Every structure is written in C-alpha cells, then in structure tokens.
Amino acid sequence: MRPKPFVVSFFTLLAVFFYGIAAMSFGERYTFFGYILVGSVHLLFAHGIWVGHETLVDLSAYIALLDLLFGLLWVMVGLSIPAITLTLLSALILFVLMDEEVRTELKMP
C-alpha cells in the first residue's frame, strides 16, 4: 500500500476528530476556538502532504509526536475512548513517518 493515502487519511481523520470535539464544546469560547485551530492545522497538514509540500512533510512527524504526547496526557488525566484512540493512532502514524523512505515518497507530487 502506498503511504500517502494512509498518512493523509490520518491527518484528515484527526481534523474531523478535533472539529467534532469543537462542535461538542460550542458554548465554551476558548475551548471551541482552540479545537477549531488544532483541527485546521491537521487539515492543512493533510493537504500539504497530499500535494507533496516538503516542509509540511518534514514537520508532520513533529505534529504526530505532539498528538501522541497530548494523547498520553489525556489518558493520564482521564481514561476515555477518545484519549486512547488519539494515542494509538498517533503512535501508529509516528511509527510510519519515522521511516525516511516513507517521507521521501510523501514528498513526491
């Protein structure tokens, strides 16, 4: 399987995930806009990886690492299914993005 659809679908799925959390926290001012911002960043990375933007491909591993760290913090604060999902998905995609061959293939348009 080609890694590009897998990585793009991961970032798109996380964007939808964060937009969903934002929709659930619509009444809270800062939480709502924070989740919208995080979801938009993930959507930007999904688009950048799809078109093969080199800088965004290189930074995508760091975003996945941040997702993993925040997922682990979320699991420690309160064990929930969304926290476990975020942690496991982030760990999986970080493992994929650490391969240099995958990043080289993602940079191709």
C-alpha positions as CSV (number, residue, x, y, z in Angstrom):
1,M,0.0,0.0,0.0
2,R,1.2,3.5,-0.8
3,P,1.8,5.5,2.3
4,K,0.4,8.8,1.0
5,P,-3.4,7.9,1.3
6,F,-2.8,6.4,4.7
7,V,-1.0,9.5,6.1
8,V,-3.4,11.9,4.5
9,S,-6.4,10.0,5.8
10,F,-4.8,10.0,9.3
11,F,-4.5,13.8,9.3
12,T,-8.0,14.2,7.8
13,L,-9.4,11.9,10.4
14,L,-7.8,13.8,13.2
15,A,-9.1,17.1,11.8
16,V,-12.6,15.7,11.8
17,F,-12.0,14.4,15.3
18,F,-11.0,17.8,16.6
19,Y,-13.8,19.5,14.7
20,G,-16.2,17.1,16.4
21,I,-14.9,18.0,19.8
22,A,-15.2,21.6,18.9
23,A,-18.8,21.1,18.0
24,M,-19.5,19.4,21.3
25,S,-17.9,22.4,23.2
26,F,-19.7,25.1,21.2
27,G,-20.7,27.1,24.2
28,E,-17.2,27.5,25.6
29,R,-15.4,30.3,23.9
30,Y,-11.7,29.4,24.2
31,T,-12.1,25.6,24.0
32,F,-14.2,25.9,20.9
33,F,-11.7,28.1,19.0
34,G,-8.7,26.0,20.3
35,Y,-10.1,22.8,18.8
36,I,-11.0,24.6,15.6
37,L,-7.4,25.8,15.3
38,V,-6.0,22.4,16.0
39,G,-8.3,20.7,13.5
40,S,-7.4,23.3,10.9
41,V,-3.7,22.7,11.4
42,H,-4.3,19.0,10.9
43,L,-6.3,19.7,7.7
44,L,-3.5,22.0,6.5
45,F,-1.0,19.2,7.0
46,A,-3.3,16.7,5.2
47,H,-3.5,19.0,2.2
48,G,0.3,19.7,2.3
49,I,1.1,16.0,2.4
50,W,-1.3,15.3,-0.4
51,V,0.4,17.8,-2.7
52,G,3.9,16.8,-1.6
53,H,4.9,20.0,0.2
54,E,8.4,19.2,1.5
55,T,8.3,21.4,4.7
56,L,4.9,20.1,5.8
57,V,6.0,16.5,5.2
58,D,9.1,17.1,7.3
59,L,7.1,18.8,10.1
60,S,4.3,16.1,10.0
61,A,6.3,13.8,12.3
62,Y,6.5,16.5,14.9
63,I,2.8,17.1,14.7
64,A,2.2,13.4,15.2
65,L,4.6,13.4,18.2
66,L,2.7,16.3,19.7
67,D,-0.6,14.4,19.1
68,L,1.0,11.4,20.9
69,L,2.2,13.4,23.9
70,F,-1.2,15.2,24.3
71,G,-3.0,11.8,23.9
72,L,-0.8,10.4,26.7
73,L,-1.6,13.3,28.9
74,W,-5.3,12.9,28.1
75,V,-5.1,9.2,29.1
76,M,-3.3,10.1,32.4
77,V,-6.0,12.7,33.2
78,G,-8.9,10.5,32.5
79,L,-9.0,7.2,30.7
80,S,-11.5,7.5,27.9
81,I,-12.0,6.0,24.4
82,P,-11.2,9.2,22.5
83,A,-7.9,9.6,24.5
84,I,-6.9,6.0,23.8
85,T,-7.9,6.4,20.1
86,L,-5.8,9.6,19.8
87,T,-2.8,8.0,21.5
88,L,-2.9,4.8,19.4
89,L,-3.5,6.5,16.1
90,S,-0.7,9.0,16.8
91,A,1.7,6.2,17.8
92,L,0.9,4.3,14.6
93,I,1.4,7.3,12.3
94,L,4.5,8.4,14.1
95,F,6.0,5.0,13.5
96,V,5.2,5.2,9.8
97,L,6.5,8.8,9.5
98,M,9.8,7.9,11.1
99,D,10.8,5.9,8.1
100,E,13.0,8.0,5.7
101,E,11.7,6.1,2.6
102,V,8.1,7.0,3.5
103,R,8.9,10.7,3.9
104,T,10.8,10.7,0.6
105,E,7.8,9.1,-1.1
106,L,5.4,11.6,0.5
107,K,7.4,14.5,-1.0
108,M,6.6,13.3,-4.5
109,P,3.5,15.1,-6.0
